[in-house]
Amino acid sequence: MIDVLSIIILIFSILQIILFFKVWVMTNNVNAIKSCIVQKQTVEDLLIREAQILTLKGEIEEARLRYFRAFYLSVIELYEKAQKEYETQKDMKNEFYENKYKNIVRYFEERLSKIGGTLDKEKFDSFKKVNTLISPI
């Protein structure tokens, strides 16, 4: 009886140690994920918040510039995401880009319409157009 109990306690102890290290590794992953999310939010969101503050202050032209910069960053991010996810599939790359681009345009047109700004949305409406603009760089 004591032999069986000691074996169970030994197995339980080993599992406790394994669990400890798994939780420790998971904690490190959470920190890495959190830092990625915080870093992503600071670029475009900061520009949009600055534009909102400038709008409240009455500095409409500066607000438009911030919105345009945030729009350009969104287009670049979408271009890179399409490039990365559909490296070999050109048709899928363009379809993915165009579907997501509509949402970006809708978002920024809504904000810019309130302060009298307009987007040159045809200039960036396909993956191929953005590719020709970015590729020479």
CYANA upper distance limits for C-alpha pairs under 8 A (distance plus 0.5 A):
  1 MET  CA      5 LEU  CA      6.81
  2 ILE  CA      6 SER  CA      6.54
  3 ASP  CA      7 ILE  CA      6.74
  4 VAL  CA      8 ILE  CA      6.77
  5 LEU  CA      9 ILE  CA      6.68
  6 SER  CA     10 LEU  CA      6.57
  7 ILE  CA     11 ILE  CA      6.67
  8 ILE  CA     12 PHE  CA      6.56
  9 ILE  CA     13 SER  CA      6.58
 10 LEU  CA     14 ILE  CA      6.83
 11 ILE  CA     15 LEU  CA      6.74
 12 PHE  CA     16 GLN  CA      6.67
 13 SER  CA     17 ILE  CA      6.91
 14 ILE  CA     18 ILE  CA      6.83
 15 LEU  CA     19 LEU  CA      6.56
 16 GLN  CA     20 PHE  CA      6.67
 17 ILE  CA     21 PHE  CA      7.01
 18 ILE  CA     22 LYS  CA      6.77
 19 LEU  CA     23 VAL  CA      6.69
 20 PHE  CA     24 TRP  CA      6.74
 21 PHE  CA     25 VAL  CA      6.72
 22 LYS  CA     26 MET  CA      6.66
 23 VAL  CA     27 THR  CA      6.67
 24 TRP  CA     28 ASN  CA      7.16
 25 VAL  CA     29 ASN  CA      7.02
 26 MET  CA     30 VAL  CA      6.85
 27 THR  CA     31 ASN  CA      7.00
 28 ASN  CA     32 ALA  CA      6.96
 29 ASN  CA     33 ILE  CA      6.69
 30 VAL  CA     34 LYS  CA      6.51
 31 ASN  CA     35 SER  CA      6.69
 32 ALA  CA     36 CYS  CA      6.92
 33 ILE  CA     37 ILE  CA      6.84
 34 LYS  CA     38 VAL  CA      6.66
 35 SER  CA     39 GLN  CA      6.52
 36 CYS  CA     40 LYS  CA      6.67
 37 ILE  CA     41 GLN  CA      6.81
 38 VAL  CA     42 THR  CA      6.93
 39 GLN  CA     43 VAL  CA      7.80
 40 LYS  CA     44 GLU  CA      8.21
 41 GLN  CA     45 ASP  CA      6.01
 41 GLN  CA     46 LEU  CA      7.90
 42 THR  CA     46 LEU  CA      5.80
 43 VAL  CA     47 LEU  CA      7.09
 43 VAL  CA     70 ALA  CA      8.48
 44 GLU  CA     48 ILE  CA      6.73
 44 GLU  CA     70 ALA  CA      5.65
 44 GLU  CA     73 LEU  CA      7.41
 44 GLU  CA     74 SER  CA      7.99
 45 ASP  CA     49 ARG  CA      6.52
 45 ASP  CA     70 ALA  CA      8.37
 46 LEU  CA     50 GLU  CA      6.56
 47 LEU  CA     51 ALA  CA      6.64
 47 LEU  CA     66 ARG  CA      6.00
 47 LEU  CA     67 TYR  CA      7.31
 47 LEU  CA     69 ARG  CA      7.88
 47 LEU  CA     70 ALA  CA      6.42
 48 ILE  CA     52 GLN  CA      6.74
 48 ILE  CA     66 ARG  CA      7.10
 48 ILE  CA     67 TYR  CA      6.53
 48 ILE  CA     70 ALA  CA      7.11
 49 ARG  CA     53 ILE  CA      6.70
 50 GLU  CA     54 LEU  CA      6.62
 50 GLU  CA     63 ALA  CA      7.74
 50 GLU  CA     66 ARG  CA      7.50
 51 ALA  CA     55 THR  CA      6.57
 51 ALA  CA     62 GLU  CA      7.72
 51 ALA  CA     63 ALA  CA      4.62
 51 ALA  CA     64 ARG  CA      7.44
 51 ALA  CA     65 LEU  CA      8.40
 51 ALA  CA     66 ARG  CA      5.86
 51 ALA  CA     67 TYR  CA      6.70
 52 GLN  CA     56 LEU  CA      6.79
 52 GLN  CA     63 ALA  CA      7.34
 53 ILE  CA     57 LYS  CA      6.76
 53 ILE  CA     63 ALA  CA      8.39
 54 LEU  CA     58 GLY  CA      6.66
 54 LEU  CA     59 GLU  CA      5.58
 54 LEU  CA     60 ILE  CA      7.09
 54 LEU  CA     62 GLU  CA      7.21
 54 LEU  CA     63 ALA  CA      5.78
 55 THR  CA     59 GLU  CA      6.12
 55 THR  CA     60 ILE  CA      5.89
 55 THR  CA     63 ALA  CA      6.27
 55 THR  CA    115 ILE  CA      8.17
 59 GLU  CA     63 ALA  CA      6.82
 60 ILE  CA     64 ARG  CA      6.70
 60 ILE  CA    115 ILE  CA      7.07
 61 GLU  CA     65 LEU  CA      6.93
 62 GLU  CA     66 ARG  CA      6.93
 63 ALA  CA     67 TYR  CA      6.79
 64 ARG  CA     68 PHE  CA      6.63
 64 ARG  CA    112 LEU  CA      7.47
 64 ARG  CA    115 ILE  CA      8.06
 64 ARG  CA    117 GLY  CA      7.07
 65 LEU  CA     69 ARG  CA      6.70
 66 ARG  CA     70 ALA  CA      6.69
 67 TYR  CA     71 PHE  CA      6.58
 67 TYR  CA    108 PHE  CA      7.78
 67 TYR  CA    112 LEU  CA      7.87
 68 PHE  CA     72 TYR  CA      6.65
 68 PHE  CA    119 LEU  CA      8.41
 69 ARG  CA     73 LEU  CA      6.70
 70 ALA  CA     74 SER  CA      6.71
 71 PHE  CA     75 VAL  CA      6.76
 71 PHE  CA    104 ILE  CA      8.05
 71 PHE  CA    108 PHE  CA      7.31
 72 TYR  CA     76 ILE  CA      6.68
 73 LEU  CA     77 GLU  CA      6.56
 74 SER  CA     78 LEU  CA      6.58
 74 SER  CA    104 ILE  CA      7.71
 75 VAL  CA     79 TYR  CA      6.58
 75 VAL  CA    101 TYR  CA      7.89
 75 VAL  CA    104 ILE  CA      8.34
 75 VAL  CA    124 PHE  CA      8.13
 76 ILE  CA     80 GLU  CA      6.67
 77 GLU  CA     81 LYS  CA      6.62
 78 LEU  CA     82 ALA  CA      6.61
 78 LEU  CA     97 TYR  CA      7.21
 78 LEU  CA    100 LYS  CA      8.02
 78 LEU  CA    101 TYR  CA      8.06
 79 TYR  CA     83 GLN  CA      6.57
 79 TYR  CA     97 TYR  CA      7.41
 79 TYR  CA    127 PHE  CA      7.23
 79 TYR  CA    130 VAL  CA      7.83
 79 TYR  CA    131 ASN  CA      8.36
 80 GLU  CA     84 LYS  CA      6.54
 81 LYS  CA     85 GLU  CA      6.54
 82 ALA  CA     86 TYR  CA      6.33
 82 ALA  CA     87 GLU  CA      8.26
 82 ALA  CA     93 LYS  CA      5.95
 82 ALA  CA     94 ASN  CA      8.25
 82 ALA  CA     96 PHE  CA      7.17
 82 ALA  CA     97 TYR  CA      6.61
 83 GLN  CA     87 GLU  CA      5.97
 83 GLN  CA     93 LYS  CA      7.31
 85 GLU  CA     93 LYS  CA      8.26
 86 TYR  CA     90 LYS  CA      7.55
 86 TYR  CA     92 MET  CA      7.11
 86 TYR  CA     93 LYS  CA      5.76
 87 GLU  CA     93 LYS  CA      8.07
 89 GLN  CA     93 LYS  CA      6.58
 90 LYS  CA     94 ASN  CA      6.83
 91 ASP  CA     95 GLU  CA      6.72
 92 MET  CA     96 PHE  CA      6.40
 93 LYS  CA     97 TYR  CA      6.64
 93 LYS  CA    127 PHE  CA      7.76
 94 ASN  CA     98 GLU  CA      6.60
 94 ASN  CA    126 SER  CA      6.89
 94 ASN  CA    127 PHE  CA      5.66
 94 ASN  CA    128 LYS  CA      7.75
 95 GLU  CA     99 ASN  CA      6.73
 96 PHE  CA    100 LYS  CA      6.85
 97 TYR  CA    101 TYR  CA      6.34
 97 TYR  CA    126 SER  CA      7.20
 97 TYR  CA    127 PHE  CA      6.45
 98 GLU  CA    102 LYS  CA      6.91
 98 GLU  CA    125 ASP  CA      6.92
 98 GLU  CA    126 SER  CA      6.28
 98 GLU  CA    127 PHE  CA      7.70
 99 ASN  CA    103 ASN  CA      7.79
100 LYS  CA    104 ILE  CA      7.14
101 TYR  CA    105 VAL  CA      6.66
101 TYR  CA    125 ASP  CA      7.28
102 LYS  CA    106 ARG  CA      6.61
103 ASN  CA    107 TYR  CA      6.68
104 ILE  CA    108 PHE  CA      6.83
105 VAL  CA    109 GLU  CA      6.30
105 VAL  CA    119 LEU  CA      8.37
105 VAL  CA    121 LYS  CA      7.45
106 ARG  CA    110 GLU  CA      6.64
107 TYR  CA    111 ARG  CA      7.24
108 PHE  CA    112 LEU  CA      6.48
108 PHE  CA    119 LEU  CA      8.47
109 GLU  CA    113 SER  CA      6.25
109 GLU  CA    117 GLY  CA      8.41
109 GLU  CA    118 THR  CA      7.22
109 GLU  CA    119 LEU  CA      7.26
110 GLU  CA    114 LYS  CA      7.40
111 ARG  CA    115 ILE  CA      7.79
112 LEU  CA    116 GLY  CA      6.56
112 LEU  CA    117 GLY  CA      5.20
112 LEU  CA    118 THR  CA      6.77
112 LEU  CA    119 LEU  CA      8.48
113 SER  CA    117 GLY  CA      6.08
113 SER  CA    118 THR  CA      7.26
120 ASP  CA    124 PHE  CA      8.23
121 LYS  CA    125 ASP  CA      6.58
123 LYS  CA    129 LYS  CA      7.51
123 LYS  CA    130 VAL  CA      8.37
124 PHE  CA    129 LYS  CA      6.48
124 PHE  CA    130 VAL  CA      6.08
125 ASP  CA    129 LYS  CA      7.66
125 ASP  CA    130 VAL  CA      8.38
126 SER  CA    130 VAL  CA      7.09
127 PHE  CA    131 ASN  CA      6.45
128 LYS  CA    132 THR  CA      6.73
129 LYS  CA    133 LEU  CA      6.93
130 VAL  CA    134 ILE  CA      6.52
131 ASN  CA    135 SER  CA      6.00
132 THR  CA    136 PRO  CA      7.51
133 LEU  CA    137 ILE  CA      8.44
